Amino acid sequence: MSKNIFTKPNIFIVVGPPGSGKETQADKLEEFLLKDNPSLKVIRNDNGTLLREAIENPSYTEHMRGKIKESVLIKGESVPGAIATDMMVQTLFKKNDGKSHIIFEGILRKENELLKYNELMHYVMPESHRYFIRLGASDSVLEQRLLSRKGKDGLKRPDDNHEVIKNRINVYRIKTDLVAEALKDNPDYIFLHIDATPAIEKVHKNIVEAITLRA
């Protein structure tokens, strides 16, 4: 595959239910983009990681850290749009240099957030394409993956239990899937549906082929 498929910075939004491999595929997408055109860097925005950091962030009050931990990590609920938007704004304003692709992982979780994201993305990178990569898999596959996965420290995540997993998947189906459906025919986005069931490398290959065809 020839290099420099992407000659200017673009926005890549990777979404999918818990267990679909968003983080893994975002990691591999970043590797691909850096190899494709080394003159362009990559900025990452991962709401899941940022939320976990917020729980330990002394700039948040103890009350708010506890509230986020209980609602998101313990109960599996989605983060309020205002918090997600604030985290995205912080990432863009602190890191965006106009010479980097941006990969958003797990954003646009609710339909009422769409207008805010559209406005901000157009302001930050008006000339960029916006690739919306939607990973899909059955609930049974997702549950099996989540119950068996471990964190980067090699330990099982405390929020990966049957009750929380089912609630998190259900929240995704009810709220985030509506966003994906709303974007299918939106001219501001290049919408790509990718089956996340196959092996990691196969899913990555399919993503690269899909974005390359639309570059």
C-alpha positions in Angstrom: 0.0 0.0 0.0 1.4 3.4 -1.0 2.1 6.0 1.6 0.7 9.5 2.0 -2.9 8.5 1.4 -3.7 11.3 3.8 -2.0 14.5 3.0 -3.9 16.7 5.5 -5.2 16.2 9.0 -8.6 14.4 9.3 -10.9 13.5 12.1 -11.6 9.8 12.9 -14.4 8.9 15.3 -14.3 5.3 16.5 -17.5 4.2 18.3 -19.0 0.8 19.3 -20.5 -1.0 22.2 -18.4 -2.0 25.2 -16.2 -5.0 24.1 -16.2 -4.1 20.4 -12.5 -3.2 20.5 -12.6 0.6 20.2 -9.4 1.2 22.0 -7.5 -1.6 20.2 -8.7 -0.4 16.8 -8.0 3.2 17.6 -4.4 2.2 18.6 -3.9 0.4 15.3 -5.5 3.2 13.4 -3.0 5.6 15.0 -0.1 3.3 14.0 -1.3 3.2 10.4 -1.7 7.0 10.1 1.7 7.7 11.5 3.3 5.3 9.0 1.1 6.6 6.1 2.4 10.1 6.5 5.1 10.7 9.1 4.7 14.5 8.7 1.3 14.4 10.4 1.0 13.5 14.1 -2.0 12.0 15.8 -4.0 13.4 18.8 -6.1 11.0 20.8 -9.3 11.6 22.8 -10.4 8.6 24.8 -13.4 9.4 27.0 -13.0 6.2 29.0 -9.4 6.9 30.0 -10.2 10.6 30.7 -13.1 9.6 33.0 -10.8 7.3 35.0 -8.3 10.1 35.2 -11.0 12.5 36.3 -11.7 10.2 39.3 -8.2 10.7 40.5 -7.9 14.4 39.5 -7.6 16.7 42.5 -9.1 19.6 40.4 -12.4 17.8 40.7 -14.2 17.9 44.1 -14.3 14.7 46.1 -18.1 14.8 45.7 -17.8 14.9 41.8 -15.1 12.2 41.7 -17.3 9.9 43.7 -20.4 10.7 41.6 -18.5 9.9 38.3 -17.1 6.7 39.8 -20.5 5.5 41.0 -22.5 6.3 37.9 -20.0 5.3 35.2 -17.7 2.7 36.7 -20.0 1.0 39.1 -23.4 1.2 37.5 -22.3 1.4 33.9 -24.2 4.5 33.0 -23.2 7.0 30.3 -21.4 10.2 31.2 -23.4 13.4 31.0 -22.9 15.2 27.7 -21.5 18.3 29.4 -18.7 16.3 30.9 -17.9 14.6 27.6 -17.9 17.9 25.8 -15.6 19.5 28.4 -13.1 16.7 28.0 -13.1 17.0 24.2 -12.7 20.7 24.4 -9.7 20.3 26.8 -8.1 17.8 24.5 -8.5 20.0 21.4 -7.5 23.3 22.9 -4.5 21.9 24.7 -3.1 19.6 22.0 -4.4 20.6 18.6 -1.7 22.1 16.5 -3.3 22.1 13.0 -0.8 19.4 11.9 -2.3 16.3 13.4 -5.1 13.8 12.8 -7.5 13.5 15.7 -8.9 10.2 16.8 -11.9 10.4 19.0 -12.8 7.1 20.8 -16.2 6.6 22.3 -17.6 10.1 21.8 -21.0 11.1 20.4 -22.8 8.9 22.8 -26.1 10.8 22.8 -28.1 12.3 19.9 -28.5 15.7 21.7 -24.6 16.0 21.8 -24.4 15.9 18.0 -24.9 19.7 17.3 -22.2 20.7 19.8 -19.7 18.2 18.4 -20.4 19.3 14.8 -19.9 23.0 15.7 -16.7 22.4 17.6 -15.2 20.1 14.9 -16.0 22.5 12.2 -14.4 25.3 14.2 -11.2 23.4 14.9 -10.7 21.6 11.6 -13.1 23.0 9.0 -11.2 21.5 6.0 -11.0 18.0 7.4 -13.0 14.9 6.5 -14.8 13.3 9.4 -14.7 9.5 9.4 -17.3 7.9 11.6 -16.2 4.3 12.2 -19.0 2.3 13.8 -17.9 -1.1 15.2 -20.6 -3.7 15.5 -20.9 -7.1 17.3 -23.6 -9.2 18.9 -24.4 -8.9 22.6 -23.2 -12.5 23.2 -19.8 -11.8 21.7 -19.5 -8.5 23.6 -20.3 -10.1 26.9 -17.8 -12.9 26.4 -15.0 -10.5 25.6 -15.8 -8.2 28.5 -15.9 -11.0 31.0 -12.5 -12.3 29.9 -10.6 -9.1 29.3 -8.0 -7.6 31.5 -6.6 -4.0 31.8 -3.2 -2.9 30.7 -2.0 -3.7 34.2 -2.9 -7.4 33.6 -5.7 -7.3 36.1 -9.4 -7.8 35.6 -11.3 -4.5 35.6 -13.7 -4.2 38.6 -16.5 -2.9 36.4 -16.5 -6.0 34.1 -19.2 -8.1 35.8 -22.4 -9.5 34.3 -24.8 -6.8 35.7 -22.6 -3.8 34.8 -21.8 -5.2 31.4 -25.4 -5.8 30.4 -26.3 -2.3 31.6 -23.5 -0.7 29.6 -24.4 -2.6 26.4 -28.1 -1.7 26.9 -27.2 2.0 27.4 -25.2 1.9 24.2 -28.0 0.3 22.2 -30.6 2.8 23.5 -28.6 6.0 23.2 -25.4 5.7 21.1 -26.9 3.6 18.3 -29.4 6.4 17.7 -26.4 8.8 17.0 -25.0 6.4 14.5 -28.3 6.0 12.7 -28.6 9.8 12.6 -25.2 10.1 10.9 -25.7 7.6 8.2 -26.9 10.2 5.7 -25.2 13.2 7.2 -23.0 14.8 4.5 -20.6 16.1 7.2 -19.5 12.5 8.0 -18.1 9.6 6.0 -20.0 6.8 7.7 -18.4 3.4 7.8 -19.9 0.3 9.5 -17.3 -2.3 10.4 -18.0 -5.8 11.7 -15.9 -6.1 14.9 -16.5 -9.9 15.3 -13.4 -11.1 13.3 -9.8 -11.2 14.7 -8.2 -7.9 15.5 -5.9 -7.8 12.5 -8.8 -8.5 10.1 -11.0 -5.8 11.6 -8.1 -3.3 11.3 -7.5 -4.4 7.7 -11.2 -3.7 6.9 -11.0 -0.3 8.6 -7.9 0.7 6.6 -9.5 -0.5 3.3 -12.7 1.4 4.1 -11.1 4.7 4.9 -8.6 4.4 2.0 -11.4 4.0 -0.5 -13.0 7.2 0.8 -9.8 9.3 1.2 
